[in-house]
Amino acid sequence: MPAAAKRTNGAVASTSSAADRRPVTVPDFLSARSRGVRLTMLTAYDYTMARLLDAAGVDGILVGDSLGMVVQGNEHSLSVTLDEMIYHTRCVSRGVRRSLLVADMPFMSYQVSPQQALENAGRLVKEGGAHAVKLEGGVRSEASIAAIAAADIPVMGHIGLTPQSVRRLGGFRVQRDEAKLLDDARATEQAGAFALVIECVPSELARKITESVSIPTIGIGAGPACDGQILVTPDLLGLYEDVRPRFVKQYAELGREVLRAVEAFCREVQERKFPAAEHQFR
């Protein structure tokens, strides 16, 4: 569960107990519903943010292919490569001590065949340091999920609005096809996934999906009935303004703070106030 963090000797340290700092595992996710625990997940793409999220007590960190938008500045995630995902996952892994680290499988890294999916999932674990991988699609990805899970690589599914399908869907739209979504959820569980992300689905439908499977569901724009929630961290912190999804709650306005700080730096340099005496070596 989230715990306050404090800075000690320049490093971030958690104020939670030793028991709270035990690494979160796949079995912890699987037992969350029976334990009455709500799972928390956020995205990270670098060491610094991963270290902060981990110290704050988030249960899972996702290295999302959303980096194509919030890091690379693209309109979608389709251009993100497997090598880029491995690089960012490796950076994040160095900052993780407690959280379960999940890496997205990018577009065309698992769609060709189950064998391709298995090999690329293995690279994310071996080279990136991921604890688990996430891929989109239910019924259509069932064989790939099964192949990866059979190799003892934990797999998280993702249904509803699947961003890699943005061209077919005609944009980032709420998904309402109940029969399809229920089929996708059940296929994902039967194939061996340990958890399921549900994105941009009406709340009542997300409740039905959650009740139809025994694995935990992680909602993003899917209402409160899911077993946990995930958000894109730059959205949560007010650092990314290009897209403002309705389902995002902005917990801080760090973008404004960054502007304020940088403007102050520029002003002090121009006015010869920085560096001051305390910032100099003698």
Residue pairs with C-beta under 8 A, 6 or more apart in sequence:
1 16
1 20
1 37
1 40
1 57
1 59
2 40
2 56
2 57
2 58
3 14
3 15
3 16
3 20
3 56
3 57
4 14
4 15
4 16
4 56
5 12
5 13
5 14
5 15
5 52
5 55
5 56
5 57
6 12
6 13
6 14
6 15
7 13
12 51
12 52
12 55
13 55
14 20
14 21
14 55
14 56
14 57
14 98
16 57
20 57
21 97
21 98
22 98
23 97
23 98
23 99
23 100
24 59
24 60
24 98
24 99
24 100
25 100
26 100
26 131
26 132
26 154
26 194
28 59
28 100
29 39
29 59
29 60
29 100
29 194
29 195
29 216
30 194
30 195
30 215
30 216
32 38
32 39
32 216
32 227
32 228
33 214
33 216
33 227
38 227
38 228
38 229
39 59
39 60
39 216
39 218
39 227
39 228
39 229
40 57
40 58
40 59
40 60
40 228
40 229
40 230
41 58
41 59
41 60
41 61
41 62
41 102
41 218
41 228
41 229
41 230
42 53
42 58
42 60
42 61
42 62
42 230
42 231
42 232
42 233
42 236
43 61
43 62
43 63
43 64
43 66
43 230
43 231
43 232
43 233
43 234
44 50
44 53
44 61
44 62
44 63
44 92
44 95
44 233
45 63
45 64
45 67
45 70
45 71
45 88
45 91
45 92
46 88
46 91
46 92
46 95
47 91
47 92
47 94
47 95
48 95
49 92
49 95
49 233
50 61
50 91
50 92
50 93
50 94
50 95
50 96
50 99
51 95
51 96
52 95
53 61
53 99
53 233
54 61
54 95
54 96
54 97
54 98
54 99
57 98
58 99
59 99
59 100
59 228
60 99
60 100
60 101
60 102
60 218
60 228
60 230
61 92
61 96
61 99
61 100
61 101
61 102
62 102
62 103
62 104
62 134
62 230
63 85
63 88
63 89
63 92
63 101
63 102
63 103
63 104
63 128
63 130
64 77
64 104
64 232
65 77
65 80
65 85
65 104
65 105
65 106
65 107
65 163
65 164
66 77
66 104
66 163
66 232
67 77
67 80
67 84
67 85
67 88
68 74
68 76
68 77
68 78
68 79
68 80
69 75
69 76
69 77
69 240
69 242
69 243
70 232
70 234
70 239
70 240
71 88
72 79
72 80
76 163
76 166
77 106
77 107
77 163
77 164
78 107
78 164
78 166
78 167
79 107
80 106
80 107
81 106
82 105
82 106
82 109
82 120
82 123
82 124
84 106
85 103
85 104
85 105
85 106
85 109
85 124
85 128
86 123
86 124
86 127
86 128
87 128
88 128
89 101
89 103
89 124
89 128
89 129
89 130
90 127
90 128
90 129
92 101
93 101
93 128
93 129
93 130
94 129
100 131
100 132
101 129
101 130
101 131
101 132
102 130
102 131
102 132
102 133
102 134
102 156
103 124
103 128
103 130
103 132
103 133
103 134
104 133
104 134
104 135
105 117
105 120
105 121
105 124
105 133
105 134
105 135
106 164
107 164
109 116
109 117
109 120
110 116
110 117
110 120
110 121
110 135
110 141
110 144
111 117
111 144
113 144
114 143
114 144
114 146
114 147
114 148
115 147
117 135
117 144
117 147
117 148
118 144
118 147
118 148
118 151
118 153
121 133
121 148
121 151
121 153
121 155
122 151
122 153
124 130
124 133
125 131
125 133
125 153
131 154
132 153
132 154
132 155
132 156
132 194
133 148
133 153
133 154
133 155
133 156
134 155
134 156
134 157
134 158
134 197
135 141
135 144
135 145
135 148
135 155
135 156
135 157
135 158
136 157
136 158
136 159
136 162
136 163
136 164
136 165
137 157
137 158
137 159
137 162
137 165
137 184
138 157
138 159
138 180
138 181
138 183
138 184
138 185
138 186
138 187
138 188
139 183
139 184
139 187
141 157
141 188
141 191
142 187
142 188
142 190
142 191
143 191
145 155
145 157
145 188
145 191
145 192
145 193
146 191
146 192
148 155
148 192
149 155
149 191
149 192
149 193
150 192
154 194
155 191
155 192
155 193
155 194
156 193
156 194
156 195
156 196
156 197
156 218
157 184
157 185
157 188
157 189
157 191
157 193
157 195
157 196
157 197
158 196
158 197
158 199
159 181
159 184
159 185
159 188
159 196
159 197
159 198
159 199
159 209
160 175
160 181
160 197
160 198
160 199
160 200
160 201
160 206
160 222
161 169
161 172
161 173
161 174
161 175
161 199
161 200
161 201
161 221
162 169
162 199
163 172
163 199
166 172
169 175
172 200
172 243
172 245
173 200
174 200
174 201
174 202
174 221
175 181
175 199
175 200
175 201
176 201
176 202
176 205
178 205
178 208
181 198
181 201
181 205
181 209
182 208
182 209
182 212
185 196
185 198
185 209
185 212
185 213
185 217
186 212
186 213
188 196
188 213
188 215
189 196
189 213
189 214
189 215
193 215
194 215
195 215
195 216
195 217
195 218
196 209
196 213
196 215
196 216
196 217
196 218
197 217
197 218
197 219
197 220
197 230
198 206
198 209
198 210
198 217
198 218
198 219
198 220
198 222
198 226
199 219
199 220
199 221
199 222
200 220
200 221
200 222
200 247
201 209
201 221
201 222
201 223
202 223
203 222
203 223
203 224
203 225
204 223
206 217
206 219
206 222
206 223
206 225
206 226
207 223
207 225
209 217
210 217
210 225
210 226
210 227
216 227
216 228
217 226
217 227
217 228
218 226
218 227
218 228
218 229
218 230
219 225
219 226
219 228
219 229
219 230
220 229
220 230
220 231
220 247
221 245
221 246
221 247
222 247
231 248
231 249
232 240
232 248
233 239
234 240
235 244
235 245
235 248
235 250
236 248
236 249
236 250
236 251
236 252
237 250
237 251
237 252
237 254
237 255
238 250
238 252
238 253
238 254
238 255
238 256
239 254
239 255
239 258
240 255
241 255
265 274
267 273
268 274
